[in-house]
Amino acid sequence: MAGLRLGPLLRYVDPHGAATVWVETDRPGTAQVRCADGASGASRTFQIEGHHYALVPVSGLTPGATTAYEVLLDGRTVWPPPESRFPPSTISTPAAGDAELRITFGSCRRAPNLNGTDALDTLAARLAADPGAERPDVLLLLGDQVYADAVSADTRRWLAARRDPRDAPGAEVADYEEYTRLYYESWLDPEVRWLLSTVPSCHLFDDHDVIDDWNTSAAWLAGMRATPWWQERVVSGLMTYWVHQHLGNLSPAELDADPLYAAVRAAPDGTEALRSFAARADADPAGVRWSYRRDFGRTRLLMVDTRAARVLEEGRRAMLDEGEAKWLESQVLGPAGACDHLLIGTSLPWLLPPLVHDAERWSAALCAGARGRRWARVGEVLRRRADLEHWAAFPASFGRLTELIARAGSGPGAPASISVLSGDVHHAYVAQPFWPLSAPQPASRIAQLTCSPIHNSVPAPLRAGFRFGWSRLGRRLGRALARHGRAGRPVLGWRRTGGPWFGDQLMTLTLRGRSARLRLDQARRGRKGPARLTTVMERLLTPDGSPDSIHPAETRH
C-alpha cells in the first residue's frame, strides 16, 4: 500500500474554486484530495530520482468558504493521520470582492527547531490551539527554506554514514537524495507540517537553498565551477527546488501550459528531463524564469528571483537579466489602477542599513576598476567575505528598480501602497524612501518591509553590526566609503521608521480596500511552558496612519 512520505502542502488557492495540494508518496500511485464540501481532485504521481510526487489540482471549491479535506492514495486515506492532535486540514477559498487579506512573510528557517522559538512552529501552535484565531490567508517564504551548506548535527551523521565526510563538499549536501533529507527534516516537523497543509504558501529561493552567497560575482562562479562537486550540487538544488517549491507557485493554468511539467508527468521516470532542464537553467539563466505573479483580488504580488537571474560579467553586472527586468516592469506598470496594493517579494532587501548599502556601492565601484586593479582585487575579496551582494551591489539594477517603483507609485491610478517584502539579513525593520524635492513625488505609500529570520541564530556581533549600520556614525562612514570608491551620488534616501528587531519572527500585512496594517510577531519563550508569539509592533501603513508612528505592543496571542 502506498504511504504518504511528505506533505500535504496546500499551495495555490484562488477565488474561482481551484487549489493545488502537493504530496510525496513512498511508491507510485494515484493521489486524491477529497473535501468535505464535495470538491475533489486526483493526479498520478511522477517519479524523480526514485522519489514519487504529485501536485493534485482541486476544483469545485465554494468561494468564500472553508472546507476540511483528506488525502487518499490509491483509495486509502493517509491524511490526516490517525489520532492526530491537530485540527483538520482545511482549504479556505477567498471571497470575491473587497475582502480582507492577511499575508504573513519571513525568511531563513533552519531546521530542526532546537531552541523552541521557531516562529512557524509557534504560529502553528497558536492556530491549532485556537481555531478562531486570526490566520494568514497566505504565507510567503522568501528564501532559505533549507540550508544546503549548514546542516544539522543529525544530518551530518546521516551524511557520514552515506559517504566519506572528508570528500568534498564534506558536511554539506552533494546530490538530489541528500537534498531530500533537508526537506524531510524541515517539513516533517509536526507543527510545520500541519501549518503548511492548511495555509497556502508561496515560495522563493535564496542563497542557502543552494550555497551561501550563490552567484556573488563572475570570479566566485568561475571558482565554484572549477570544483569537482559544484555541478551536481547546483543541478540537484535546482531540481529539488523545482519539485518541492516551484511547481506549487504556479496556477493550474500555468501548470497545464508548462512543457517540462507535461514531460515529467508523461515519462515513466522524469529524472533525465528535469536534470537536463536544471543544467540548462544553470548554464543559461536567461532561458528560465523562476519569478512569478499572484493576484489576490486587488492586491498584486510579484515574487522576483534575485539569485539565478543575475548577470555577473563585470561591466554588465545586473541583479536581473534583461528579459527578467522587462518582465518585472511589465507586471509592475500593468494597466493603471489595476491594484490597490503592490507587493514585490525579493529575498534580498532593496533598502539596507545605510552603511551596508554604501559599502556595497563602494565594493562594486572598486571591482569595476574605479581605483585601479589593486583596489579591484581588494573589492572582490571584500565582496565575498562581507556578503556584499544585495541590490546595492548592482548599482544599475538598484537605480532601475528605484525608478520603476517611483513610476508605479505616481499618477492617478497609483496603488495606495507599494511594499518591498524581503528577508536575508537576520533582523526586521521598516524603511521609508524619500526622493529629492526636485523629483516628482510618488503618490503611493512606499516601504521596505524586511523580516528575518523565521528560525536561526543571530550572534551578538552581528546584531551590533546591524545597529551600527543604521546609526548616524555608520551612515557617515558609508558615505566616506562611497566617496573613496567614486560611486556617485545616491539616487534616493531613506530612513528607518521601525526596528531593528532581532529574534525568530514573522511579519503580517493586513490589507482591506486601500488600507494596510503591518504587524511583527516574535516567538518568545516564557518562564514556563513553550514559546508563544508576541506582537512587538503594529502600525498602519496607509491611509490614515502616520508612516512614522510605531505602536509597540506586548499582546500575547
C-alpha positions in Angstrom: 0.0 0.0 0.0 1.2 3.5 -0.9 2.1 5.7 2.1 2.5 9.5 2.5 6.1 10.4 2.8 5.9 14.2 2.9 3.2 16.7 2.8 0.4 17.6 2.2 1.3 21.2 1.3 -1.6 23.4 0.4 0.0 25.7 -2.3 -2.3 27.5 -4.7 -5.9 28.7 -3.9 -7.9 31.1 -6.0 -11.4 32.7 -5.6 -12.7 30.7 -8.5 -12.8 27.4 -6.6 -9.4 26.0 -7.6 -6.5 24.8 -5.4 -3.4 22.6 -5.6 -2.1 20.3 -2.9 1.5 18.8 -3.1 2.5 15.4 -1.7 5.4 13.0 -1.8 4.5 9.3 -1.6 6.6 6.2 -1.0 5.6 4.5 -4.2 3.8 5.2 -7.5 0.1 5.6 -7.3 -2.9 8.0 -7.6 -3.1 10.8 -5.1 -6.6 12.2 -4.4 -7.8 15.2 -2.4 -11.4 14.8 -1.1 -13.1 17.8 0.5 -16.0 17.8 3.0 -18.0 20.1 0.7 -17.7 17.7 -2.3 -14.8 19.3 -4.1 -12.1 16.9 -5.2 -9.2 16.3 -7.4 -6.7 13.5 -8.3 -3.4 13.0 -10.0 -1.0 10.2 -10.8 2.4 10.5 -9.2 5.5 11.3 -11.2 9.0 10.0 -10.5 12.3 11.9 -9.9 15.4 10.1 -8.7 13.4 7.2 -7.2 11.0 9.6 -5.4 7.3 9.9 -6.2 5.4 13.2 -6.1 2.0 14.6 -7.1 0.6 18.1 -7.3 -3.1 17.5 -7.1 -5.5 20.1 -8.7 -8.7 20.5 -6.7 -11.7 22.1 -8.4 -15.3 22.8 -7.3 -14.5 24.7 -4.1 -17.0 27.2 -2.8 -15.8 30.8 -3.0 -15.6 32.4 0.4 -15.9 29.1 2.3 -13.6 26.8 4.3 -13.8 23.1 4.0 -11.8 20.3 5.6 -10.0 17.8 3.3 -8.3 14.5 3.4 -5.7 12.9 1.2 -6.1 9.4 -0.3 -3.5 7.2 -2.0 -5.0 4.6 -4.3 -8.3 5.0 -2.4 -6.9 4.7 1.1 -6.9 7.7 3.5 -3.4 8.7 4.5 -4.1 12.2 5.8 -5.0 13.3 8.4 -3.0 10.7 10.3 -4.9 8.5 12.9 -5.3 10.2 16.3 -3.8 13.5 15.0 -3.6 16.1 17.8 -4.2 18.9 15.2 -7.5 20.2 13.8 -8.5 19.0 10.4 -6.5 20.5 7.5 -8.7 22.9 5.6 -8.8 24.9 2.3 -10.2 28.4 2.6 -11.2 29.9 -0.7 -11.1 33.7 -0.8 -14.4 35.5 -1.4 -14.7 37.8 -4.4 -14.8 41.5 -3.9 -13.2 43.7 -1.2 -12.3 41.1 1.3 -9.6 41.5 4.0 -6.3 39.8 3.0 -3.7 38.7 5.5 -0.2 37.9 4.2 2.4 36.6 6.6 6.0 36.5 5.5 9.6 35.9 6.5 12.7 34.0 5.5 15.7 32.0 6.8 14.4 28.9 8.6 16.9 26.4 9.9 15.6 23.0 11.0 15.2 21.3 13.3 13.7 23.5 16.0 16.3 23.1 18.7 15.7 26.2 20.8 11.9 26.1 20.8 11.4 29.6 19.3 10.8 28.7 15.7 8.3 31.3 14.5 6.5 28.9 12.2 6.1 26.3 15.0 4.7 28.9 17.3 2.3 30.2 14.7 1.1 26.7 14.1 0.7 26.1 17.8 -1.4 29.2 18.2 -3.7 28.3 15.2 -4.1 24.7 16.3 -4.9 25.7 19.9 -7.5 28.3 18.9 -9.5 27.5 15.7 -11.0 31.0 15.9 -7.6 32.8 15.9 -6.8 35.1 13.1 -4.9 33.1 10.5 -2.9 34.1 7.4 -4.6 33.8 4.0 -1.2 33.1 2.5 2.3 32.5 3.8 5.3 33.9 1.8 8.6 32.1 2.4 11.2 34.4 1.0 14.2 32.2 0.8 16.5 29.8 2.7 13.8 27.3 3.3 16.6 24.7 3.5 20.3 25.2 4.3 22.3 23.1 1.9 25.6 24.4 3.3 24.8 24.4 7.1 23.1 21.1 8.0 22.1 19.9 11.4 24.1 17.5 13.6 21.6 14.7 12.7 22.1 15.3 9.0 25.9 15.4 9.4 25.7 12.0 11.0 23.4 10.8 8.2 25.8 12.1 5.6 28.8 10.5 7.3 27.0 7.1 7.1 26.3 7.6 3.4 29.8 8.8 2.2 33.2 9.8 3.5 32.8 13.3 5.0 36.5 14.0 4.1 35.4 14.1 0.4 34.1 17.5 -0.9 31.7 19.0 -0.2 32.1 17.5 3.2 29.3 18.2 5.7 27.1 19.8 3.1 24.6 18.2 0.7 26.0 16.9 -2.5 23.2 15.5 -4.6 19.4 15.1 -5.0 19.0 12.4 -2.4 20.8 14.5 0.2 18.7 17.5 -0.6 15.5 15.5 0.1 16.8 14.8 3.6 16.7 18.6 4.2 13.1 18.8 3.1 12.1 15.9 5.3 13.9 17.5 8.3 12.2 20.8 7.7 8.7 19.8 6.6 8.1 16.7 8.8 8.2 18.9 11.9 4.6 18.1 13.2 3.6 21.7 13.7 5.0 23.0 10.5 3.6 20.0 8.5 0.1 20.8 9.8 0.5 24.5 9.2 1.7 24.0 5.6 -1.3 21.7 5.0 -3.8 24.4 5.9 -2.3 27.8 5.0 -1.4 28.3 1.3 2.2 29.2 0.7 4.3 31.0 -2.0 8.0 30.2 -2.1 11.2 31.8 -3.4 14.8 30.6 -3.1 17.7 32.5 -1.7 21.4 31.6 -1.5 21.4 28.9 1.2 18.9 26.9 -0.8 21.9 26.2 -2.9 25.0 27.7 -1.2 26.0 30.8 0.8 26.4 33.8 -1.4 25.3 32.0 -4.5 26.2 34.0 -7.6 28.1 36.7 -5.9 30.3 37.5 -8.8 31.8 36.2 -12.0 35.0 35.3 -10.2 33.1 33.5 -7.5 31.2 31.4 -10.1 34.3 30.6 -12.0 35.9 29.3 -8.8 32.9 27.1 -8.0 32.7 25.7 -11.5 36.3 24.6 -11.2 35.5 22.3 -8.3 34.5 18.7 -9.0 31.4 18.7 -6.9 29.7 22.0 -7.8 27.8 20.9 -11.0 26.0 18.1 -9.2 25.2 20.4 -6.2 23.7 23.3 -8.2 21.8 20.9 -10.6 20.4 19.0 -7.6 19.5 22.2 -5.8 17.5 23.5 -8.8 15.9 20.1 -9.3 14.7 19.8 -5.8 13.6 23.4 -5.7 11.5 22.8 -8.9 9.9 19.7 -7.4 9.4 20.8 -3.8 8.8 24.6 -4.1 8.5 26.0 -7.7 5.7 23.8 -9.0 3.3 24.8 -6.3 3.9 28.5 -7.1 2.1 28.0 -10.4 -1.6 28.2 -11.1 -3.4 25.2 -12.6 -3.5 27.1 -15.9 0.3 27.7 -15.8 0.9 24.1 -14.9 -1.2 23.0 -17.9 0.9 25.2 -20.2 4.3 24.1 -18.7 6.1 21.7 -21.2 8.5 20.5 -18.6 5.8 19.5 -16.2 4.0 17.7 -19.0 7.2 15.9 -20.0 8.0 14.8 -16.4 4.4 13.5 -15.8 4.3 11.7 -19.2 7.6 9.8 -18.6 7.9 6.6 -16.5 10.8 8.4 -14.9 11.1 12.2 -15.3 14.6 12.4 -13.9 16.5 13.0 -17.1 14.0 15.6 -18.4 14.3 17.6 -15.1 18.1 17.1 -14.8 18.5 18.4 -18.3 16.3 21.4 -17.6 18.3 22.2 -14.4 21.6 22.0 -16.1 20.4 24.4 -18.8 19.0 26.7 -16.2 22.4 26.9 -14.5 24.3 27.3 -17.8 21.9 29.9 -19.3 19.8 31.6 -16.5 18.2 33.9 -19.0 16.4 30.9 -20.6 14.4 30.2 -17.4 12.1 32.3 -15.3 11.6 31.4 -11.6 9.8 34.7 -10.9 6.0 34.6 -10.9 2.9 36.7 -10.2 -0.1 36.1 -7.9 -3.2 38.3 -7.8 -5.3 38.3 -4.6 -8.3 40.4 -5.5 -7.0 44.0 -5.7 -3.6 43.0 -4.4 -0.8 42.1 -6.8 2.2 40.0 -5.6 5.3 39.7 -7.7 7.9 37.2 -6.4 11.2 38.1 -8.0 14.2 35.8 -8.4 17.3 37.7 -7.3 19.7 34.8 -7.4 19.6 32.7 -10.5 18.7 35.6 -12.9 21.9 37.6 -12.3 24.3 38.9 -14.9 27.7 38.6 -13.3 30.1 39.8 -16.0 31.9 43.0 -14.8 30.8 46.0 -16.8 27.4 44.3 -17.4 26.5 43.3 -13.8 22.8 43.2 -13.2 20.6 41.7 -10.5 18.1 40.7 -13.2 18.9 39.7 -16.8 17.2 41.9 -19.4 14.3 39.5 -20.0 13.6 39.2 -16.3 13.9 43.0 -15.8 11.4 43.7 -18.7 9.0 41.0 -17.3 9.1 42.8 -13.9 8.5 46.2 -15.5 5.5 44.9 -17.4 4.0 43.4 -14.3 4.6 46.4 -12.1 3.4 49.0 -14.6 0.5 46.9 -15.9 -2.8 48.7 -16.6 -3.2 51.9 -14.4 -5.5 51.3 -11.4 -5.2 47.5 -11.6 -4.4 47.1 -7.9 -4.8 48.8 -4.6 -1.6 47.3 -3.2 1.5 46.2 -5.0 3.8 43.8 -3.2 7.3 43.0 -4.6 8.8 39.9 -3.0 12.6 39.8 -3.2 14.6 37.7 -0.9 17.3 40.5 -0.8 16.2 43.9 0.6 16.1 46.9 -1.8 16.8 49.3 1.1 19.5 48.2 3.5 21.1 49.8 6.6 22.9 52.8 5.0 26.4 51.7 5.9 25.8 48.3 4.3 24.3 49.9 1.2 27.2 52.3 0.8 29.8 49.5 1.5 28.2 47.5 -1.4 28.3 50.5 -3.7 31.9 51.1 -2.7 32.8 47.4 -3.3 31.0 47.4 -6.7 32.9 50.5 -7.8 36.2 49.1 -6.8 35.6 45.8 -8.6 34.6 47.8 -11.7 38.0 49.4 -11.6 37.2 52.9 -10.2 40.5 53.0 -8.4 42.6 50.6 -10.4 43.5 46.9 -10.5 44.9 46.6 -7.0 41.7 48.1 -5.4 39.6 45.9 -7.7 41.2 42.8 -6.2 40.5 44.3 -2.7 36.9 44.9 -3.7 36.4 41.3 -4.8 37.8 40.0 -1.5 35.5 42.3 0.5 32.5 41.5 -1.6 32.8 37.8 -0.9 33.9 38.0 2.8 31.3 40.6 3.8 28.4 39.2 1.7 28.2 42.5 -0.2 25.9 41.2 -2.9 22.4 42.8 -2.4 20.7 45.2 -4.8 23.1 47.9 -3.9 26.0 45.8 -5.2 24.3 46.0 -8.6 24.1 49.8 -8.9 22.4 49.9 -12.3 19.8 47.4 -11.2 19.2 49.3 -7.9 18.6 52.5 -9.9 16.3 50.8 -12.3 14.2 49.2 -9.6 14.0 52.6 -7.8 12.8 54.3 -10.9 10.3 51.5 -11.6 8.8 51.8 -8.1 8.6 55.6 -8.4 6.8 55.3 -11.7 4.4 52.7 -10.4 3.7 54.9 -7.4 2.9 58.0 -9.4 -0.2 59.2 -11.2 -3.9 59.0 -10.6 -4.1 55.2 -10.9 -1.3 54.5 -8.4 -1.7 51.8 -5.7 -2.3 53.0 -2.2 0.8 51.2 -1.1 3.9 49.6 -2.6 5.7 47.3 -0.3 9.0 45.5 -1.0 9.0 42.3 1.1 12.4 40.9 1.9 14.4 38.8 4.4 18.0 37.5 4.3 19.7 40.0 6.7 18.6 38.3 10.0 16.8 41.2 11.5 13.5 43.0 10.9 12.9 46.7 10.1 10.7 49.1 8.2 12.3 51.7 6.0 10.6 54.6 4.1 12.3 56.1 1.0 12.3 59.7 0.1 13.1 61.3 -3.3 14.9 64.6 -3.9 12.5 67.6 -3.7 13.3 68.4 -7.3 12.0 65.0 -8.4 8.3 64.0 -8.8 7.0 62.6 -5.5 5.2 59.3 -5.7 1.6 59.3 -4.5 1.8 55.7 -3.1 2.9 55.0 0.4 6.2 53.1 -0.3 8.0 51.0 2.2 10.8 48.4 2.6 9.5 45.6 4.9 12.2 43.2 6.0 11.7 40.2 8.2 14.3 37.6 9.0 14.9 35.0 10.4 12.0 32.7 11.0 14.3 30.4 12.9 18.1 31.0 13.1 20.7 32.3 15.4 21.7 36.0 15.3 25.1 36.3 17.1 25.7 39.4 19.2 28.4 40.8 17.0 26.0 40.6 14.0 23.3 42.4 16.0 25.8 45.1 16.9 27.0 45.5 13.3 23.5 46.0 12.0 22.7 48.5 14.7 25.8 50.4 13.8 24.9 50.2 10.2 21.7 52.1 10.9 23.4 54.7 13.2 24.4 58.2 12.2 28.1 57.4 12.6 27.6 54.3 10.4 25.8 56.5 7.8 28.8 58.9 7.7 31.3 56.0 7.4 29.3 54.7 4.5 29.3 58.0 2.7 33.1 58.2 3.1 33.5 54.7 1.6 31.3 55.7 -1.3 33.3 58.8 -1.9 36.5 56.7 -1.9 35.1 54.4 -4.5 33.8 57.3 -6.6 30.5 55.6 -6.5 28.5 58.8 -7.3 25.6 60.3 -5.6 22.8 58.1 -4.3 19.6 58.2 -6.3 17.3 58.4 -3.3 17.4 58.5 0.5 15.5 56.5 3.2 15.1 56.4 6.9 14.3 53.6 9.2 10.9 54.0 10.7 10.8 50.8 12.7 13.3 48.4 14.2 15.8 46.9 14.1 14.2 43.9 15.8 16.1 40.7 16.4 14.7 37.2 17.1 12.7 34.5 15.4 9.9 36.4 13.8 7.2 36.9 11.2 5.6 40.0 9.7 1.9 40.2 8.7 0.4 42.6 6.3 -3.4 43.0 6.6 -4.9 44.7 3.5 -8.5 45.8 3.1 -9.6 48.2 0.4 -6.9 50.8 0.2 -5.8 50.5 3.8 -2.8 48.5 5.0 -1.7 47.4 8.5 1.6 45.9 9.5 2.3 43.6 12.5 5.5 42.0 13.7 5.3 38.9 15.9 8.2 37.2 17.6 8.5 33.7 19.1 9.5 34.2 22.7 10.0 31.7 25.5 8.2 32.4 28.7 9.4 31.4 32.2 7.1 28.4 32.0 5.8 26.5 29.0 6.6 26.6 25.3 7.4 29.6 23.2 4.5 31.8 22.1 4.0 34.5 19.5 4.3 38.0 21.0 3.3 41.1 19.0 6.1 43.6 19.3 4.9 46.1 16.7 1.7 47.0 15.0 1.1 50.1 12.8 -1.0 51.5 10.0 0.9 51.9 6.7 -2.0 53.6 4.9 -4.1 55.6 4.6 -4.8 57.3 7.9 -1.8 56.2 10.0 1.4 58.2 10.2 4.1 56.2 8.4 6.4 57.1 11.3 4.2 56.0 14.2 5.3 52.7 15.6 2.8 51.2 18.0 4.7 48.7 20.2 2.6 46.0 21.9 3.1 43.2 24.3 0.0 41.3 23.3 0.3 37.6 23.6 -1.8 35.5 21.2 
